[in-house]
Amino acid sequence: MMQRSKSPRESRIEQVHMVRPAHVNGYGRLFGGTLMQWIDETAGICARRHAECTVTTASIDNLNFKHPAYQNDTIVLDAVLTYVGNTSMEVCVDSYVESLGGERKLINTAYIVMVAIEEDGTPHPVPGLILETDEEKANWDSGQKRNALRKQRKKEGF
């Protein structure tokens, strides 16, 4: 049975982490792999909310490290669905360093493709996405382009 379509705001999530000593490299900067783990977890929770079932990571298209984060920094991850297919969902996760005053500086943007799965591991249909704002419509259009690029890359063996 197919669930009702949902807006991106219904599954949007925000997670907050503090950079601890175990999260930094020898230069005192946040390990990229630690941030990648946080991004993957955040995207997965967002996708689960939308699909209302188990999900798995299919790919990470884009991971741009714009600025470093350091020990004791507060990291805020904001995840929102940008595009859905039949069983897959594209989630954009923006990561920020948040100052003590609440100002945020973007440090990373990532696009993750999650696939909804049944208990037996087969793909599961996902609800449609209701686009309510111009930003959501622009995100959808960009997501369609990224999806076409993914398909082309797969066709070419990448």
N, C-alpha and C positions, 0 to 999 in steps of 0.2 A: 504494500500500500504506500503510495507516494504522499509525503508530507506536504503541507502547504508551503508556498513560496514565502521567503523571509527577506527582510531588508538587511543590509550589512550591519546596521547598528544593533540588531538583535543578537548578533554573535560576536560583536567587537569586544575585545578584552584588553586590559592593561595589566601588566605584571611589573613588579618592582623588585630589584635586587640591590644589595650592597656589595661592592667589590671588596672581598676579603683577601688576606695574604695568600691563601691557596689559589686564588684566581689570577695572580699576576706572574709575569715572566721576570727574568733577571733584570730587566730595565724598569720594573715597577709598573708596567702597563698590563691591562687586562688581556689575558690570552684570547686570541681570536676564536679558538676552539670552544672556550667556555661561553663566549657570547653566542657562538653558533648553536650550542646546546640549548641555551635559554631561548633563542629564536625558534628553534625547532619545537620545543615544548609549548611555547606560546602559540605558534601557528597551529599546532595539533589541538590545543584546547579550543581555539577559535573555530576550527573546522568541525570538531566534535559537536560544539554547540549548534552549528548550522545543520549538520547531517543527522544529529541525534543517534549516532552509532559510532562504532570504532573506526578510526582512520589510521592511515599509515603514510609516511613521507614517500612521495614518488620522486621528487627532484627539488633541488634548490637552484633556481635559475640565476639568481643575481645576489651577490653579497659584496657590497661596497663599503669598505672601511674608510670613513671620511676623516675621523679624528680619533685619537686614543682616549682611553679611560684609565684612571689610576686607582690605586688602593684607597678605600673609603669613599669613592664616588658612589652616588646613587644612580642606578641605571633603570630607566623606564622603557619598557617595550610595549608598543601599541600595535595590536594586530587587528586587521580588518579584511573581510573577503572582498576581492576585487572582480572575480570572474568565477563562474561555475560551468561545468560541462554536464555530462550525464552522470558520471560517478566521481569526477574530480573537482577540486576546488583550488583556486589560486588565492593565497593569503599574502598580503603585504604586511611585513613587520618593520616598523620604524623603531629604531633604538636611539635613546637620548641619554645624555648625562644631564641630570637635574641638579641645579645649584641649591644651596640651602634656602635661598629666597624663592625657589619654585621656577626659575627660568630654565628652559630646556634648550640644549644644543644637540642637533642631530649628529649622531656618530656612525649610523649604519642604516641602510635600507636593504631589505632582502625580500625576494619573491619565492615562495615555497608552494609547491604543488602537493596537495594532500589527496589521497584517494579513500573514499568510504568503502569499508569492507564488511562483509557478513562474518558470522562466527566461523564459517568454513574457509575464510580467506578470499572468497570471490567478491568482485566489485559490487557495490550496493548503490542504487540510484540516490541522488541527492536532490533536495528541494531547489527550486529556481531562486533567482535573486531578484528582488524588487528594487529597482533603481529609483530613488526619490529625489536626489539632488544632482546638480550639474557635475559636481565632483565625482559622484558615484558613476554617472554615465561616462565621464572621461576615463575613470579607472577601468570600467568595463571595456571600452574601446581599446585601451592600451593592453588589457588582459587578453582580448581577442587576438591582437597582433603578436603578443608573446606566445600564445597558444599555437598560432600558425607557425611561428618560428620554431617552437619545440617540435612540431610535427615534421617540419622540413629538415631539421637537424637529425631527427630519428631516421627519416628516409635516407639521408646521406650517411648514416652510420656513426653519428656523433653521440 
